[in-house]
Structure formats: structure tokens, C-alpha cells
Amino acid sequence: MEDLSQLPNIGEVLAGKLSDIGITSRADLVAKGSIETVIQIGDTDTTACYNMLYALEGAIRGVRWHGIPKEERKKLKEEFDSARELK
């Protein structure tokens, strides 16, 4: 099993939340995507939020979340909100 806490933006707590939903590798995270991952975490965890979304997207991209351009973060937020409404 990969140590997800070695990815940017992912500490041990978030790595544990990922493990709880069956994501145990970067490949798993990439396959599920940041939006669906945060939605799934949010099904049982009230701490799921936009910051978690940005952190996971940064982990997928291999960058600190601050490195994601503001306009791309805005688009992610809009897509996340839309996906949550459909659920």
C-alpha cells in the first residue's frame, strides 16, 4: 500500500479518510477524481469542504493546492457544487 501522506497536501488525517473510502494509492485517487472523492468523504464526514477539494486536486496534479490557478479553483468549486446538487 502506498503512503498517500507523501503526496502534496495530504497529511496522515486526510490519508486516513482516503483509506476509509478505499483509496489507497495515487492511481486510485486519479481514477476517482477530486470531486467524486470529496463527495464520497462527505457522505460520512462533515469536514469535507472546498479546501479538501483543492488539496486533493493538487495531490492529483503533484502540486501544492496554492499552485492551482484561481480560475481553475473557481471552476472546480462550481463543478463540485453542481455534482453535489445532483447527488
PDB file of N, CA, C and O in Angstrom:
ATOM      1  N   MET A   1       0.849  -1.180   0.000  1.00  0.00           N
ATOM      2  CA  MET A   1       0.000   0.000   0.000  1.00  0.00           C
ATOM      3  C   MET A   1       0.894   1.243   0.000  1.00  0.00           C
ATOM      4  O   MET A   1       1.870   1.322   0.745  1.00  0.00           O
ATOM      5  N   GLU A   2       0.550   2.184  -0.828  1.00  0.00           N
ATOM      6  CA  GLU A   2       1.275   3.428  -0.982  1.00  0.00           C
ATOM      7  C   GLU A   2       1.031   4.338   0.221  1.00  0.00           C
ATOM      8  O   GLU A   2      -0.037   4.282   0.831  1.00  0.00           O
ATOM      9  N   ASP A   3       2.003   5.169   0.564  1.00  0.00           N
ATOM     10  CA  ASP A   3       1.820   6.144   1.642  1.00  0.00           C
ATOM     11  C   ASP A   3       1.289   7.433   1.030  1.00  0.00           C
ATOM     12  O   ASP A   3       2.055   8.257   0.530  1.00  0.00           O
ATOM     13  N   LEU A   4      -0.029   7.598   1.074  1.00  0.00           N
ATOM     14  CA  LEU A   4      -0.654   8.766   0.456  1.00  0.00           C
ATOM     15  C   LEU A   4      -0.206  10.072   1.091  1.00  0.00           C
ATOM     16  O   LEU A   4      -0.259  11.124   0.454  1.00  0.00           O
ATOM     17  N   SER A   5       0.238  10.010   2.351  1.00  0.00           N
ATOM     18  CA  SER A   5       0.670  11.244   3.017  1.00  0.00           C
ATOM     19  C   SER A   5       1.960  11.802   2.412  1.00  0.00           C
ATOM     20  O   SER A   5       2.398  12.888   2.792  1.00  0.00           O
ATOM     21  N   GLN A   6       2.564  11.082   1.490  1.00  0.00           N
ATOM     22  CA  GLN A   6       3.747  11.583   0.790  1.00  0.00           C
ATOM     23  C   GLN A   6       3.372  12.474  -0.398  1.00  0.00           C
ATOM     24  O   GLN A   6       4.228  13.154  -0.965  1.00  0.00           O
ATOM     25  N   LEU A   7       2.088  12.466  -0.768  1.00  0.00           N
ATOM     26  CA  LEU A   7       1.624  13.338  -1.855  1.00  0.00           C
ATOM     27  C   LEU A   7       1.460  14.758  -1.327  1.00  0.00           C
ATOM     28  O   LEU A   7       1.200  14.952  -0.139  1.00  0.00           O
ATOM     29  N   PRO A   8       1.611  15.759  -2.206  1.00  0.00           N
ATOM     30  CA  PRO A   8       1.394  17.140  -1.756  1.00  0.00           C
ATOM     31  C   PRO A   8       0.004  17.302  -1.160  1.00  0.00           C
ATOM     32  O   PRO A   8      -0.963  16.734  -1.669  1.00  0.00           O
ATOM     33  N   ASN A   9      -0.098  18.064  -0.099  1.00  0.00           N
ATOM     34  CA  ASN A   9      -1.363  18.452   0.539  1.00  0.00           C
ATOM     35  C   ASN A   9      -2.030  17.365   1.368  1.00  0.00           C
ATOM     36  O   ASN A   9      -3.065  17.620   1.984  1.00  0.00           O
ATOM     37  N   ILE A  10      -1.475  16.174   1.403  1.00  0.00           N
ATOM     38  CA  ILE A  10      -2.138  15.081   2.111  1.00  0.00           C
ATOM     39  C   ILE A  10      -1.330  14.696   3.340  1.00  0.00           C
ATOM     40  O   ILE A  10      -0.221  14.171   3.242  1.00  0.00           O
ATOM     41  N   GLY A  11      -1.915  14.971   4.494  1.00  0.00           N
ATOM     42  CA  GLY A  11      -1.308  14.557   5.752  1.00  0.00           C
ATOM     43  C   GLY A  11      -1.893  13.221   6.178  1.00  0.00           C
ATOM     44  O   GLY A  11      -2.663  12.603   5.443  1.00  0.00           O
ATOM     45  N   GLU A  12      -1.528  12.795   7.342  1.00  0.00           N
ATOM     46  CA  GLU A  12      -1.987  11.488   7.821  1.00  0.00           C
ATOM     47  C   GLU A  12      -3.502  11.435   8.014  1.00  0.00           C
ATOM     48  O   GLU A  12      -4.122  10.405   7.745  1.00  0.00           O
ATOM     49  N   VAL A  13      -4.102  12.525   8.474  1.00  0.00           N
ATOM     50  CA  VAL A  13      -5.554  12.528   8.701  1.00  0.00           C
ATOM     51  C   VAL A  13      -6.299  12.354   7.377  1.00  0.00           C
ATOM     52  O   VAL A  13      -7.192  11.513   7.273  1.00  0.00           O
ATOM     53  N   LEU A  14      -5.938  13.138   6.376  1.00  0.00           N
ATOM     54  CA  LEU A  14      -6.615  13.023   5.076  1.00  0.00           C
ATOM     55  C   LEU A  14      -6.302  11.677   4.436  1.00  0.00           C
ATOM     56  O   LEU A  14      -7.174  11.083   3.802  1.00  0.00           O
ATOM     57  N   ALA A  15      -5.086  11.188   4.587  1.00  0.00           N
ATOM     58  CA  ALA A  15      -4.747   9.858   4.064  1.00  0.00           C
ATOM     59  C   ALA A  15      -5.649   8.805   4.695  1.00  0.00           C
ATOM     60  O   ALA A  15      -6.073   7.868   4.019  1.00  0.00           O
ATOM     61  N   GLY A  16      -5.944   8.949   5.978  1.00  0.00           N
ATOM     62  CA  GLY A  16      -6.849   8.020   6.655  1.00  0.00           C
ATOM     63  C   GLY A  16      -8.253   8.093   6.104  1.00  0.00           C
ATOM     64  O   GLY A  16      -8.914   7.069   5.938  1.00  0.00           O
ATOM     65  N   LYS A  17      -8.716   9.307   5.817  1.00  0.00           N
ATOM     66  CA  LYS A  17     -10.059   9.475   5.246  1.00  0.00           C
ATOM     67  C   LYS A  17     -10.123   8.822   3.865  1.00  0.00           C
ATOM     68  O   LYS A  17     -11.129   8.210   3.508  1.00  0.00           O
ATOM     69  N   LEU A  18      -9.049   8.955   3.095  1.00  0.00           N
ATOM     70  CA  LEU A  18      -8.996   8.323   1.781  1.00  0.00           C
ATOM     71  C   LEU A  18      -9.023   6.802   1.907  1.00  0.00           C
ATOM     72  O   LEU A  18      -9.741   6.118   1.178  1.00  0.00           O
ATOM     73  N   SER A  19      -8.244   6.298   2.826  1.00  0.00           N
ATOM     74  CA  SER A  19      -8.213   4.855   3.066  1.00  0.00           C
ATOM     75  C   SER A  19      -9.593   4.341   3.474  1.00  0.00           C
ATOM     76  O   SER A  19     -10.002   3.255   3.063  1.00  0.00           O
ATOM     77  N   ASP A  20     -10.305   5.122   4.279  1.00  0.00           N
ATOM     78  CA  ASP A  20     -11.638   4.733   4.734  1.00  0.00           C
ATOM     79  C   ASP A  20     -12.619   4.521   3.581  1.00  0.00           C
ATOM     80  O   ASP A  20     -13.559   3.735   3.694  1.00  0.00           O
ATOM     81  N   ILE A  21     -12.393   5.228   2.472  1.00  0.00           N
ATOM     82  CA  ILE A  21     -13.296   5.069   1.320  1.00  0.00           C
ATOM     83  C   ILE A  21     -12.672   4.210   0.220  1.00  0.00           C
ATOM     84  O   ILE A  21     -13.174   4.163  -0.903  1.00  0.00           O
ATOM     85  N   GLY A  22     -11.579   3.539   0.553  1.00  0.00           N
ATOM     86  CA  GLY A  22     -10.992   2.584  -0.384  1.00  0.00           C
ATOM     87  C   GLY A  22      -9.939   3.134  -1.314  1.00  0.00           C
ATOM     88  O   GLY A  22      -9.506   2.441  -2.234  1.00  0.00           O
ATOM     89  N   ILE A  23      -9.518   4.363  -1.096  1.00  0.00           N
ATOM     90  CA  ILE A  23      -8.450   4.934  -1.921  1.00  0.00           C
ATOM     91  C   ILE A  23      -7.135   4.714  -1.189  1.00  0.00           C
ATOM     92  O   ILE A  23      -6.890   5.290  -0.129  1.00  0.00           O
ATOM     93  N   THR A  24      -6.301   3.874  -1.774  1.00  0.00           N
ATOM     94  CA  THR A  24      -5.051   3.513  -1.112  1.00  0.00           C
ATOM     95  C   THR A  24      -3.812   3.842  -1.942  1.00  0.00           C
ATOM     96  O   THR A  24      -2.690   3.530  -1.543  1.00  0.00           O
ATOM     97  N   SER A  25      -4.018   4.469  -3.096  1.00  0.00           N
ATOM     98  CA  SER A  25      -2.876   4.833  -3.938  1.00  0.00           C
ATOM     99  C   SER A  25      -3.199   6.097  -4.728  1.00  0.00           C
ATOM    100  O   SER A  25      -4.359   6.492  -4.848  1.00  0.00           O
ATOM    101  N   ARG A  26      -2.162   6.719  -5.260  1.00  0.00           N
ATOM    102  CA  ARG A  26      -2.357   7.893  -6.101  1.00  0.00           C
ATOM    103  C   ARG A  26      -3.205   7.514  -7.314  1.00  0.00           C
ATOM    104  O   ARG A  26      -4.061   8.285  -7.747  1.00  0.00           O
ATOM    105  N   ALA A  27      -2.961   6.323  -7.857  1.00  0.00           N
ATOM    106  CA  ALA A  27      -3.732   5.867  -9.023  1.00  0.00           C
ATOM    107  C   ALA A  27      -5.226   5.787  -8.693  1.00  0.00           C
ATOM    108  O   ALA A  27      -6.063   6.157  -9.515  1.00  0.00           O
ATOM    109  N   ASP A  28      -5.558   5.307  -7.494  1.00  0.00           N
ATOM    110  CA  ASP A  28      -6.963   5.264  -7.069  1.00  0.00           C
ATOM    111  C   ASP A  28      -7.552   6.669  -7.035  1.00  0.00           C
ATOM    112  O   ASP A  28      -8.674   6.896  -7.489  1.00  0.00           O
ATOM    113  N   LEU A  29      -6.778   7.612  -6.490  1.00  0.00           N
ATOM    114  CA  LEU A  29      -7.239   8.995  -6.375  1.00  0.00           C
ATOM    115  C   LEU A  29      -7.439   9.618  -7.755  1.00  0.00           C
ATOM    116  O   LEU A  29      -8.438  10.293  -8.001  1.00  0.00           O
ATOM    117  N   VAL A  30      -6.497   9.389  -8.637  1.00  0.00           N
ATOM    118  CA  VAL A  30      -6.604   9.920 -10.000  1.00  0.00           C
ATOM    119  C   VAL A  30      -7.834   9.343 -10.690  1.00  0.00           C
ATOM    120  O   VAL A  30      -8.580  10.064 -11.352  1.00  0.00           O
ATOM    121  N   ALA A  31      -8.040   8.044 -10.530  1.00  0.00           N
ATOM    122  CA  ALA A  31      -9.179   7.388 -11.189  1.00  0.00           C
ATOM    123  C   ALA A  31     -10.515   7.936 -10.699  1.00  0.00           C
ATOM    124  O   ALA A  31     -11.433   8.127 -11.496  1.00  0.00           O
ATOM    125  N   LYS A  32     -10.631   8.189  -9.404  1.00  0.00           N
ATOM    126  CA  LYS A  32     -11.892   8.682  -8.839  1.00  0.00           C
ATOM    127  C   LYS A  32     -12.049  10.181  -9.076  1.00  0.00           C
ATOM    128  O   LYS A  32     -13.163  10.662  -9.283  1.00  0.00           O
ATOM    129  N   GLY A  33     -10.952  10.916  -9.046  1.00  0.00           N
ATOM    130  CA  GLY A  33     -11.005  12.366  -9.226  1.00  0.00           C
ATOM    131  C   GLY A  33     -11.293  13.082  -7.922  1.00  0.00           C
ATOM    132  O   GLY A  33     -11.872  12.512  -6.998  1.00  0.00           O
ATOM    133  N   SER A  34     -10.887  14.330  -7.860  1.00  0.00           N
ATOM    134  CA  SER A  34     -11.018  15.099  -6.621  1.00  0.00           C
ATOM    135  C   SER A  34     -12.469  15.353  -6.236  1.00  0.00           C
ATOM    136  O   SER A  34     -12.817  15.278  -5.057  1.00  0.00           O
ATOM    137  N   ILE A  35     -13.307  15.648  -7.199  1.00  0.00           N
ATOM    138  CA  ILE A  35     -14.695  15.984  -6.899  1.00  0.00           C
ATOM    139  C   ILE A  35     -15.434  14.786  -6.315  1.00  0.00           C
ATOM    140  O   ILE A  35     -16.042  14.892  -5.249  1.00  0.00           O
ATOM    141  N   GLU A  36     -15.388  13.665  -6.994  1.00  0.00           N
ATOM    142  CA  GLU A  36     -16.094  12.480  -6.506  1.00  0.00           C
ATOM    143  C   GLU A  36     -15.519  12.013  -5.175  1.00  0.00           C
ATOM    144  O   GLU A  36     -16.254  11.521  -4.319  1.00  0.00           O
ATOM    145  N   THR A  37     -14.212  12.164  -4.997  1.00  0.00           N
ATOM    146  CA  THR A  37     -13.590  11.748  -3.746  1.00  0.00           C
ATOM    147  C   THR A  37     -14.119  12.579  -2.576  1.00  0.00           C
ATOM    148  O   THR A  37     -14.467  12.023  -1.534  1.00  0.00           O
ATOM    149  N   VAL A  38     -14.181  13.881  -2.734  1.00  0.00           N
ATOM    150  CA  VAL A  38     -14.676  14.739  -1.646  1.00  0.00           C
ATOM    151  C   VAL A  38     -16.154  14.472  -1.384  1.00  0.00           C
ATOM    152  O   VAL A  38     -16.589  14.478  -0.233  1.00  0.00           O
ATOM    153  N   ILE A  39     -16.922  14.241  -2.433  1.00  0.00           N
ATOM    154  CA  ILE A  39     -18.337  13.913  -2.240  1.00  0.00           C
ATOM    155  C   ILE A  39     -18.467  12.622  -1.430  1.00  0.00           C
ATOM    156  O   ILE A  39     -19.275  12.537  -0.505  1.00  0.00           O
ATOM    157  N   GLN A  40     -17.670  11.632  -1.785  1.00  0.00           N
ATOM    158  CA  GLN A  40     -17.752  10.358  -1.068  1.00  0.00           C
ATOM    159  C   GLN A  40     -17.299  10.510   0.383  1.00  0.00           C
ATOM    160  O   GLN A  40     -17.924   9.945   1.281  1.00  0.00           O
ATOM    161  N   ILE A  41     -16.234  11.253   0.626  1.00  0.00           N
ATOM    162  CA  ILE A  41     -15.805  11.508   2.007  1.00  0.00           C
ATOM    163  C   ILE A  41     -16.926  12.224   2.756  1.00  0.00           C
ATOM    164  O   ILE A  41     -17.216  11.898   3.907  1.00  0.00           O
ATOM    165  N   GLY A  42     -17.553  13.195   2.103  1.00  0.00           N
ATOM    166  CA  GLY A  42     -18.615  13.973   2.723  1.00  0.00           C
ATOM    167  C   GLY A  42     -19.860  13.178   3.081  1.00  0.00           C
ATOM    168  O   GLY A  42     -20.677  13.629   3.884  1.00  0.00           O
ATOM    169  N   ASP A  43     -20.009  12.001   2.494  1.00  0.00           N
ATOM    170  CA  ASP A  43     -21.155  11.153   2.834  1.00  0.00           C
ATOM    171  C   ASP A  43     -21.144  10.752   4.305  1.00  0.00           C
ATOM    172  O   ASP A  43     -22.196  10.509   4.895  1.00  0.00           O
ATOM    173  N   THR A  44     -19.945  10.682   4.897  1.00  0.00           N
ATOM    174  CA  THR A  44     -19.838  10.251   6.297  1.00  0.00           C
ATOM    175  C   THR A  44     -19.022  11.197   7.162  1.00  0.00           C
ATOM    176  O   THR A  44     -18.866  10.957   8.360  1.00  0.00           O
ATOM    177  N   ASP A  45     -18.499  12.268   6.577  1.00  0.00           N
ATOM    178  CA  ASP A  45     -17.579  13.143   7.301  1.00  0.00           C
ATOM    179  C   ASP A  45     -17.934  14.599   7.031  1.00  0.00           C
ATOM    180  O   ASP A  45     -17.861  15.059   5.891  1.00  0.00           O
ATOM    181  N   THR A  46     -18.313  15.312   8.061  1.00  0.00           N
ATOM    182  CA  THR A  46     -18.735  16.708   7.887  1.00  0.00           C
ATOM    183  C   THR A  46     -17.582  17.672   7.627  1.00  0.00           C
ATOM    184  O   THR A  46     -17.814  18.857   7.391  1.00  0.00           O
ATOM    185  N   THR A  47     -16.349  17.183   7.667  1.00  0.00           N
ATOM    186  CA  THR A  47     -15.209  18.078   7.425  1.00  0.00           C
ATOM    187  C   THR A  47     -14.896  18.229   5.938  1.00  0.00           C
ATOM    188  O   THR A  47     -14.020  19.015   5.579  1.00  0.00           O
ATOM    189  N   ALA A  48     -15.588  17.499   5.066  1.00  0.00           N
ATOM    190  CA  ALA A  48     -15.363  17.634   3.630  1.00  0.00           C
ATOM    191  C   ALA A  48     -15.728  19.061   3.208  1.00  0.00           C
ATOM    192  O   ALA A  48     -16.806  19.557   3.536  1.00  0.00           O
ATOM    193  N   CYS A  49     -14.814  19.714   2.476  1.00  0.00           N
ATOM    194  CA  CYS A  49     -15.017  21.124   2.136  1.00  0.00           C
ATOM    195  C   CYS A  49     -14.233  21.477   0.874  1.00  0.00           C
ATOM    196  O   CYS A  49     -13.556  20.631   0.290  1.00  0.00           O
ATOM    197  N   TYR A  50     -14.338  22.736   0.468  1.00  0.00           N
ATOM    198  CA  TYR A  50     -13.615  23.194  -0.709  1.00  0.00           C
ATOM    199  C   TYR A  50     -12.105  23.055  -0.531  1.00  0.00           C
ATOM    200  O   TYR A  50     -11.403  22.691  -1.475  1.00  0.00           O
ATOM    201  N   ASN A  51     -11.605  23.339   0.656  1.00  0.00           N
ATOM    202  CA  ASN A  51     -10.165  23.220   0.865  1.00  0.00           C
ATOM    203  C   ASN A  51      -9.692  21.780   0.653  1.00  0.00           C
ATOM    204  O   ASN A  51      -8.611  21.548   0.112  1.00  0.00           O
ATOM    205  N   MET A  52     -10.503  20.826   1.081  1.00  0.00           N
ATOM    206  CA  MET A  52     -10.166  19.422   0.854  1.00  0.00           C
ATOM    207  C   MET A  52     -10.181  19.132  -0.648  1.00  0.00           C
ATOM    208  O   MET A  52      -9.318  18.415  -1.154  1.00  0.00           O
ATOM    209  N   LEU A  53     -11.150  19.685  -1.350  1.00  0.00           N
ATOM    210  CA  LEU A  53     -11.227  19.531  -2.799  1.00  0.00           C
ATOM    211  C   LEU A  53      -9.946  20.036  -3.458  1.00  0.00           C
ATOM    212  O   LEU A  53      -9.355  19.346  -4.289  1.00  0.00           O
ATOM    213  N   TYR A  54      -9.521  21.237  -3.086  1.00  0.00           N
ATOM    214  CA  TYR A  54      -8.317  21.810  -3.676  1.00  0.00           C
ATOM    215  C   TYR A  54      -7.079  20.998  -3.306  1.00  0.00           C
ATOM    216  O   TYR A  54      -6.185  20.806  -4.130  1.00  0.00           O
ATOM    217  N   ALA A  55      -7.033  20.528  -2.074  1.00  0.00           N
ATOM    218  CA  ALA A  55      -5.893  19.721  -1.629  1.00  0.00           C
ATOM    219  C   ALA A  55      -5.787  18.446  -2.456  1.00  0.00           C
ATOM    220  O   ALA A  55      -4.699  18.073  -2.895  1.00  0.00           O
ATOM    221  N   LEU A  56      -6.918  17.780  -2.666  1.00  0.00           N
ATOM    222  CA  LEU A  56      -6.900  16.541  -3.435  1.00  0.00           C
ATOM    223  C   LEU A  56      -6.581  16.788  -4.902  1.00  0.00           C
ATOM    224  O   LEU A  56      -5.868  16.001  -5.525  1.00  0.00           O
ATOM    225  N   GLU A  57      -7.097  17.859  -5.447  1.00  0.00           N
ATOM    226  CA  GLU A  57      -6.777  18.193  -6.838  1.00  0.00           C
ATOM    227  C   GLU A  57      -5.279  18.481  -6.975  1.00  0.00           C
ATOM    228  O   GLU A  57      -4.643  18.066  -7.944  1.00  0.00           O
ATOM    229  N   GLY A  58      -4.730  19.192  -5.996  1.00  0.00           N
ATOM    230  CA  GLY A  58      -3.291  19.442  -6.021  1.00  0.00           C
ATOM    231  C   GLY A  58      -2.492  18.154  -5.910  1.00  0.00           C
ATOM    232  O   GLY A  58      -1.466  17.998  -6.573  1.00  0.00           O
ATOM    233  N   ALA A  59      -2.956  17.228  -5.074  1.00  0.00           N
ATOM    234  CA  ALA A  59      -2.270  15.934  -4.937  1.00  0.00           C
ATOM    235  C   ALA A  59      -2.289  15.180  -6.260  1.00  0.00           C
ATOM    236  O   ALA A  59      -1.296  14.562  -6.645  1.00  0.00           O
ATOM    237  N   ILE A  60      -3.407  15.231  -6.945  1.00  0.00           N
ATOM    238  CA  ILE A  60      -3.511  14.584  -8.260  1.00  0.00           C
ATOM    239  C   ILE A  60      -2.521  15.210  -9.239  1.00  0.00           C
ATOM    240  O   ILE A  60      -1.870  14.510 -10.014  1.00  0.00           O
ATOM    241  N   ARG A  61      -2.420  16.528  -9.191  1.00  0.00           N
ATOM    242  CA  ARG A  61      -1.524  17.244 -10.108  1.00  0.00           C
ATOM    243  C   ARG A  61      -0.068  17.244  -9.656  1.00  0.00           C
ATOM    244  O   ARG A  61       0.831  17.577 -10.429  1.00  0.00           O
ATOM    245  N   GLY A  62       0.157  16.870  -8.406  1.00  0.00           N
ATOM    246  CA  GLY A  62       1.518  16.852  -7.881  1.00  0.00           C
ATOM    247  C   GLY A  62       2.026  18.217  -7.469  1.00  0.00           C
ATOM    248  O   GLY A  62       3.229  18.474  -7.501  1.00  0.00           O
ATOM    249  N   VAL A  63       1.092  19.113  -7.072  1.00  0.00           N
ATOM    250  CA  VAL A  63       1.471  20.472  -6.668  1.00  0.00           C
ATOM    251  C   VAL A  63       0.757  20.842  -5.370  1.00  0.00           C
ATOM    252  O   VAL A  63      -0.266  20.250  -5.025  1.00  0.00           O
ATOM    253  N   ARG A  64       1.301  21.817  -4.658  1.00  0.00           N
ATOM    254  CA  ARG A  64       0.592  22.383  -3.518  1.00  0.00           C
ATOM    255  C   ARG A  64      -0.672  23.035  -4.063  1.00  0.00           C
ATOM    256  O   ARG A  64      -0.673  23.570  -5.172  1.00  0.00           O
ATOM    257  N   TRP A  65      -1.752  22.989  -3.278  1.00  0.00           N
ATOM    258  CA  TRP A  65      -3.025  23.493  -3.798  1.00  0.00           C
ATOM    259  C   TRP A  65      -2.959  24.966  -4.161  1.00  0.00           C
ATOM    260  O   TRP A  65      -3.712  25.422  -5.021  1.00  0.00           O
ATOM    261  N   HIS A  66      -2.074  25.715  -3.523  1.00  0.00           N
ATOM    262  CA  HIS A  66      -1.924  27.141  -3.848  1.00  0.00           C
ATOM    263  C   HIS A  66      -1.445  27.339  -5.283  1.00  0.00           C
ATOM    264  O   HIS A  66      -1.626  28.409  -5.864  1.00  0.00           O
ATOM    265  N   GLY A  67      -0.835  26.302  -5.847  1.00  0.00           N
ATOM    266  CA  GLY A  67      -0.326  26.372  -7.210  1.00  0.00           C
ATOM    267  C   GLY A  67      -1.391  26.180  -8.269  1.00  0.00           C
ATOM    268  O   GLY A  67      -1.119  26.355  -9.456  1.00  0.00           O
ATOM    269  N   ILE A  68      -2.588  25.827  -7.865  1.00  0.00           N
ATOM    270  CA  ILE A  68      -3.688  25.704  -8.825  1.00  0.00           C
ATOM    271  C   ILE A  68      -4.217  27.112  -9.073  1.00  0.00           C
ATOM    272  O   ILE A  68      -4.630  27.790  -8.132  1.00  0.00           O
ATOM    273  N   PRO A  69      -4.209  27.559 -10.327  1.00  0.00           N
ATOM    274  CA  PRO A  69      -4.665  28.921 -10.616  1.00  0.00           C
ATOM    275  C   PRO A  69      -6.070  29.188 -10.076  1.00  0.00           C
ATOM    276  O   PRO A  69      -6.924  28.301 -10.046  1.00  0.00           O
ATOM    277  N   LYS A  70      -6.282  30.421  -9.655  1.00  0.00           N
ATOM    278  CA  LYS A  70      -7.549  30.830  -9.034  1.00  0.00           C
ATOM    279  C   LYS A  70      -8.756  30.494  -9.916  1.00  0.00           C
ATOM    280  O   LYS A  70      -9.775  30.020  -9.413  1.00  0.00           O
ATOM    281  N   GLU A  71      -8.650  30.731 -11.198  1.00  0.00           N
ATOM    282  CA  GLU A  71      -9.764  30.454 -12.104  1.00  0.00           C
ATOM    283  C   GLU A  71     -10.066  28.955 -12.158  1.00  0.00           C
ATOM    284  O   GLU A  71     -11.229  28.565 -12.262  1.00  0.00           O
ATOM    285  N   GLU A  72      -9.038  28.116 -12.089  1.00  0.00           N
ATOM    286  CA  GLU A  72      -9.252  26.671 -12.085  1.00  0.00           C
ATOM    287  C   GLU A  72      -9.880  26.220 -10.772  1.00  0.00           C
ATOM    288  O   GLU A  72     -10.711  25.312 -10.767  1.00  0.00           O
ATOM    289  N   ARG A  73      -9.497  26.842  -9.659  1.00  0.00           N
ATOM    290  CA  ARG A  73     -10.127  26.525  -8.377  1.00  0.00           C
ATOM    291  C   ARG A  73     -11.597  26.925  -8.405  1.00  0.00           C
ATOM    292  O   ARG A  73     -12.450  26.206  -7.884  1.00  0.00           O
ATOM    293  N   LYS A  74     -11.890  28.059  -9.006  1.00  0.00           N
ATOM    294  CA  LYS A  74     -13.283  28.513  -9.117  1.00  0.00           C
ATOM    295  C   LYS A  74     -14.099  27.512  -9.930  1.00  0.00           C
ATOM    296  O   LYS A  74     -15.226  27.184  -9.561  1.00  0.00           O
ATOM    297  N   LYS A  75     -13.535  27.028 -11.032  1.00  0.00           N
ATOM    298  CA  LYS A  75     -14.228  26.050 -11.867  1.00  0.00           C
ATOM    299  C   LYS A  75     -14.438  24.741 -11.102  1.00  0.00           C
ATOM    300  O   LYS A  75     -15.512  24.146 -11.186  1.00  0.00           O
ATOM    301  N   LEU A  76     -13.428  24.289 -10.359  1.00  0.00           N
ATOM    302  CA  LEU A  76     -13.557  23.084  -9.538  1.00  0.00           C
ATOM    303  C   LEU A  76     -14.693  23.233  -8.536  1.00  0.00           C
ATOM    304  O   LEU A  76     -15.502  22.322  -8.354  1.00  0.00           O
ATOM    305  N   LYS A  77     -14.743  24.394  -7.890  1.00  0.00           N
ATOM    306  CA  LYS A  77     -15.787  24.664  -6.894  1.00  0.00           C
ATOM    307  C   LYS A  77     -17.168  24.588  -7.540  1.00  0.00           C
ATOM    308  O   LYS A  77     -18.088  23.990  -6.980  1.00  0.00           O
ATOM    309  N   GLU A  78     -17.311  25.190  -8.710  1.00  0.00           N
ATOM    310  CA  GLU A  78     -18.594  25.174  -9.408  1.00  0.00           C
ATOM    311  C   GLU A  78     -18.989  23.746  -9.798  1.00  0.00           C
ATOM    312  O   GLU A  78     -20.145  23.354  -9.641  1.00  0.00           O
ATOM    313  N   GLU A  79     -18.023  22.970 -10.305  1.00  0.00           N
ATOM    314  CA  GLU A  79     -18.295  21.582 -10.690  1.00  0.00           C
ATOM    315  C   GLU A  79     -18.662  20.745  -9.460  1.00  0.00           C
ATOM    316  O   GLU A  79     -19.550  19.895  -9.519  1.00  0.00           O
ATOM    317  N   PHE A  80     -17.969  20.995  -8.350  1.00  0.00           N
ATOM    318  CA  PHE A  80     -18.250  20.282  -7.099  1.00  0.00           C
ATOM    319  C   PHE A  80     -19.663  20.595  -6.622  1.00  0.00           C
ATOM    320  O   PHE A  80     -20.419  19.688  -6.273  1.00  0.00           O
ATOM    321  N   ASP A  81     -20.023  21.882  -6.605  1.00  0.00           N
ATOM    322  CA  ASP A  81     -21.362  22.273  -6.168  1.00  0.00           C
ATOM    323  C   ASP A  81     -22.439  21.640  -7.046  1.00  0.00           C
ATOM    324  O   ASP A  81     -23.457  21.161  -6.547  1.00  0.00           O
ATOM    325  N   SER A  82     -22.205  21.644  -8.353  1.00  0.00           N
ATOM    326  CA  SER A  82     -23.157  21.055  -9.287  1.00  0.00           C
ATOM    327  C   SER A  82     -23.288  19.550  -9.073  1.00  0.00           C
ATOM    328  O   SER A  82     -24.399  19.020  -9.092  1.00  0.00           O
ATOM    329  N   ALA A  83     -22.182  18.863  -8.872  1.00  0.00           N
ATOM    330  CA  ALA A  83     -22.196  17.408  -8.639  1.00  0.00           C
ATOM    331  C   ALA A  83     -22.909  17.074  -7.331  1.00  0.00           C
ATOM    332  O   ALA A  83     -23.639  16.086  -7.254  1.00  0.00           O
ATOM    333  N   ARG A  84     -22.697  17.893  -6.306  1.00  0.00           N
ATOM    334  CA  ARG A  84     -23.370  17.654  -5.018  1.00  0.00           C
ATOM    335  C   ARG A  84     -24.869  17.827  -5.138  1.00  0.00           C
ATOM    336  O   ARG A  84     -25.630  17.100  -4.499  1.00  0.00           O
ATOM    337  N   GLU A  85     -25.305  18.780  -5.947  1.00  0.00           N
ATOM    338  CA  GLU A  85     -26.744  19.004  -6.129  1.00  0.00           C
ATOM    339  C   GLU A  85     -27.396  17.822  -6.841  1.00  0.00           C
ATOM    340  O   GLU A  85     -28.561  17.511  -6.592  1.00  0.00           O
ATOM    341  N   LEU A  86     -26.656  17.171  -7.715  1.00  0.00           N
ATOM    342  CA  LEU A  86     -27.193  16.034  -8.451  1.00  0.00           C
ATOM    343  C   LEU A  86     -27.296  14.788  -7.597  1.00  0.00           C
ATOM    344  O   LEU A  86     -28.055  13.870  -7.911  1.00  0.00           O
ATOM    345  N   LYS A  87     -26.533  14.756  -6.520  1.00  0.00           N
ATOM    346  CA  LYS A  87     -26.496  13.570  -5.681  1.00  0.00           C
ATOM    347  C   LYS A  87     -27.702  13.458  -4.786  1.00  0.00           C
ATOM    348  O   LYS A  87     -27.814  12.504  -4.016  1.00  0.00           O
TER     349      LYS A  87
END
